[in-house]
Amino acid sequence: MLTLVGAKEKDVFYDLGCGWAQNLIVAATEFGVRKCVGIERVKQRYLKALERVEKRSLSNQVKIIRGDIEDLVEGKLRGASIDEATIVLYALGTSSEFLESLSRKLRRGCRLVYYYNTLFPEIKADASDYPFYVSVFPFKKPVSELDWLTSIVQKSTSSLVPGTKPAVGELWEELFHDYDSLGWRREARKYQQRLRKSLSLMNA
């Protein structure tokens, strides 16, 4: 994930929901990222993250803050400011409202990294290496279902009609299949509904 996003020493990496700080530790020790900030709401995870960072003597490079992501995005979380981030990792549930709030705070060129199970139908992926995706702010909006699906589903040749590119229906089925393996087809259906709503509003 950090290779895909091109993490470097000059970056400021924010992990929204950092758990035990593993991504922050890897960013600091293996990629030399100069400033890593983790936001964690759950007390036990927060304390464990602090312990792991201190054990590795990374406290000057890695900062763990206990609080809600919503407060961070709204500028209410002391000690952190999302607008300084050049890389943001988000791997929790997505919504168009959260994306809109986040978009008001991100700096130009910031890379948003997310997982295959936390997709944003309102924006296209600029790069992908399954199961990770990257979108660079200001985000590109899809102009059609095919446009978005092509940026997300890594399938360039149709399995149904050899020698052609896959159509919208085939790409949706590919995505649904990936989610079926986890019992999450309902979530994929929600992405489909959100994408169609977003396109409808854009073309209204």
C-alpha positions in Angstrom: 0.0 0.0 0.0 2.8 2.5 0.9 4.7 1.5 -2.2 1.6 2.1 -4.4 1.1 5.5 -2.9 4.8 6.4 -3.3 5.5 7.1 0.4 8.7 9.1 1.0 10.5 10.9 3.7 8.9 14.3 3.0 5.4 12.9 3.4 2.9 13.5 6.3 1.0 10.3 6.7 -2.4 10.1 8.5 -3.9 6.8 9.4 -7.6 7.3 10.2 -8.4 4.4 12.5 -4.8 3.3 13.1 -5.5 0.3 15.4 -2.2 -0.9 16.8 -0.2 1.5 14.6 1.3 -1.1 12.3 0.9 1.0 9.2 2.5 4.0 11.0 5.4 2.0 12.2 6.1 0.5 8.7 5.8 4.0 7.2 8.3 5.4 9.6 10.8 2.6 9.7 10.7 1.2 6.1 9.8 4.3 4.1 11.3 7.0 6.3 8.2 9.1 6.4 9.1 12.1 8.6 5.7 12.5 10.3 3.1 9.8 10.9 -0.2 10.5 12.8 -2.6 7.9 13.9 -6.2 8.5 15.0 -7.8 5.9 17.1 -11.0 6.0 19.0 -10.9 2.7 21.0 -9.0 3.1 24.2 -7.4 -0.3 24.3 -6.1 0.0 20.7 -4.9 3.5 21.4 -2.9 2.4 24.4 -1.5 -0.6 22.5 -0.5 1.7 19.7 1.3 4.1 22.1 3.1 1.1 23.7 4.3 -0.2 20.3 5.5 3.2 19.1 7.4 3.9 22.4 8.9 0.4 22.4 10.5 1.2 19.0 11.6 4.7 20.1 9.5 6.3 17.4 7.7 8.8 19.5 9.4 11.7 17.7 8.3 10.5 14.3 4.9 8.8 15.1 2.1 10.5 17.0 -1.0 8.6 18.2 -4.1 10.7 19.1 -7.2 9.3 20.7 -10.4 10.7 19.2 -13.1 10.4 16.5 -12.3 10.8 12.8 -15.3 13.1 12.4 -13.8 15.5 15.0 -10.5 15.4 13.1 -12.2 16.3 9.8 -14.2 19.0 11.4 -11.0 20.5 13.0 -12.0 19.7 16.5 -9.3 17.2 17.4 -6.4 18.8 19.4 -2.9 18.0 18.2 -3.9 17.0 14.6 -4.9 18.8 11.4 -5.9 16.7 8.4 -5.0 19.6 6.0 -1.2 18.9 6.6 -1.5 15.3 5.4 0.0 14.3 2.0 -1.1 10.7 2.5 -4.4 9.7 4.2 -5.3 6.0 4.8 -9.0 5.3 5.4 -10.2 1.8 5.8 -13.6 2.2 7.5 -17.1 2.5 6.2 -17.6 5.1 3.5 -20.4 7.5 2.7 -20.8 10.4 0.3 -21.2 12.7 3.2 -17.9 11.7 4.8 -16.2 12.1 1.4 -17.6 15.6 1.0 -16.4 16.6 4.5 -13.0 15.2 3.9 -12.7 16.9 0.5 -13.2 20.3 2.1 -10.1 19.7 4.2 -7.5 17.9 2.1 -4.7 19.8 0.4 -4.1 19.6 -3.3 -2.0 16.5 -4.2 -2.9 14.6 -1.1 -3.2 10.9 -1.8 -6.2 9.1 -0.3 -5.6 5.3 0.1 -8.4 2.9 0.7 -9.2 -0.8 0.5 -11.4 -2.9 -1.8 -14.1 -3.1 0.9 -14.2 0.7 1.6 -14.7 2.1 -1.9 -15.9 5.6 -2.8 -18.3 5.4 -5.8 -18.3 9.2 -6.1 -14.6 9.3 -7.2 -12.3 7.3 -9.5 -9.2 5.5 -8.5 -6.0 7.0 -10.0 -4.0 3.9 -9.2 -4.7 0.4 -7.9 -2.9 -2.7 -6.7 -5.6 -5.0 -5.3 -6.7 -4.7 -2.6 -5.5 -1.1 -2.4 -6.7 2.0 -4.3 -5.4 5.6 -4.5 -7.2 8.7 -5.4 -5.4 12.0 -5.6 -7.0 15.3 -4.5 -8.8 17.0 -6.2 -10.6 13.8 -6.9 -11.7 12.8 -10.4 -15.4 12.1 -10.7 -16.6 9.3 -12.9 -18.6 10.2 -16.0 -20.3 6.8 -16.2 -20.7 3.5 -14.5 -18.1 2.0 -16.9 -15.7 4.8 -16.1 -15.8 4.1 -12.4 -15.8 0.3 -12.7 -12.8 0.4 -15.0 -10.8 2.3 -12.4 -11.8 -0.2 -9.7 -12.1 -3.6 -11.3 -8.8 -4.8 -12.6 -10.1 -6.6 -15.7 -9.1 -5.4 -19.2 -10.4 -8.3 -21.3 -13.9 -9.8 -21.3 -14.4 -13.4 -20.3 -17.8 -13.4 -22.1 -16.7 -12.0 -25.5 -13.0 -12.8 -26.2 -11.0 -10.0 -27.7 -13.2 -7.2 -26.3 -13.2 -5.1 -23.2 -15.7 -6.1 -20.5 -19.0 -4.3 -20.4 -20.7 -2.7 -17.4 -22.7 -5.8 -16.4 -19.6 -8.0 -16.5 -17.6 -5.6 -14.4 -20.4 -5.4 -11.8 -20.6 -9.2 -11.6 -16.8 -9.3 -11.1 -17.1 -6.9 -8.2 -20.1 -8.7 -6.7 -18.2 -12.0 -7.0 -15.3 -10.5 -4.9 -17.8 -9.3 -2.3 -19.7 -12.6 -2.3 -16.6 -14.4 -1.0 -16.9 -12.3 2.1 -20.7 -12.4 2.3 -20.8 -8.7 1.4 -22.9 -8.5 -1.8 -25.3 -6.1 -0.1 -22.4 -3.7 0.4 -21.5 -3.9 -3.3 -25.1 -3.2 -4.1 -24.9 0.0 -2.0 -21.9 1.1 -4.0 -23.9 0.5 -7.2 -26.8 2.6 -5.8 -24.5 5.4 -4.6 -22.7 5.5 -8.0 -26.0 5.8 -9.9 -27.2 8.5 -7.6 -24.0 10.4 -7.9 -24.1 10.2 -11.7 -27.8 11.2 -11.7 -27.1 14.3 -9.7 -24.1 15.2 -11.8 -26.1 14.9 -15.0 -29.3 16.6 -13.7 
